[in-house]
Amino acid sequence: MGFSLFPRSVKFYDLFKEQHRKLAKAAGVLDDLFTSFAEVEEHCKTINILESEGNAISRRIAKELSLTFITPIDREDIHQINLTQEDILNLIKAIASRIGLFGFDRIRYPAKRVISNLRVMIDELGEVLALMSRKKQAEENIHKVESLKYECETLIMVGIGELYDGGEEKADYAAILDIVKWKHIFDRIEDAVNRTESLADILEGVILKNA
């Protein structure tokens, strides 16, 4: 490749949106899995494919960033947006994989509610990215993400509390194993919610810096 005096022009917002479409689709598939609890293997396969495609976009963003001298926003912000969207997608895959692996006979209601909220949070951040690319504010979307995050925190606490409240049920080996498995699931759901809020914070900071 020859040397050029002209700076490369990379549409990073378009790449972010493409990356986010994979993320939003994966969140939708996960929500469908938790809602219907049917065709678990197929849902997990779809999420695995989306995660692989999303990682490919993440690598492309990182490569373009390393080759681009002039960027539309700070280089560190591009790196953080890219990394955080990739992290959320990886966590969605981790949640789905464990649902497929652990052999549950049902999905606990608090977990179902949190995953539904997570899907909405991710959709709202897609709107934030669209507004950012047009140099517009996104206070309402950011506020909705924050509100849903607080609701998720409560639901997760309720869900974990239910795990340890066995009532009169016999605390046999199977019951204890079910608690351990669901604790793993809730931990990763909480990580996904927290990373999604982190993405909201990053995007809000970019908007404020470039207002």
Secondary structure, DSSP 8 states (H G I E B T S, - for coil): ----SS-----HHHHHHHHHHHHHHHHHHHHHHHHH--SHHHHHHHHHHHHHHHHHHHHHHHHHHHH-SS-SS-HHHHHHHHHHHHHHHHHHHHHHHHHHHHT-SS--HHHHHHHHHHHHHHHHHHHHHHHHHTT---HHHHHHHHHHHHHHHHHHHHHHHHHH--TTS---HHHHHHHHHHHHHHHHHHHHHHHHHHHHHHHHHHHHHT-
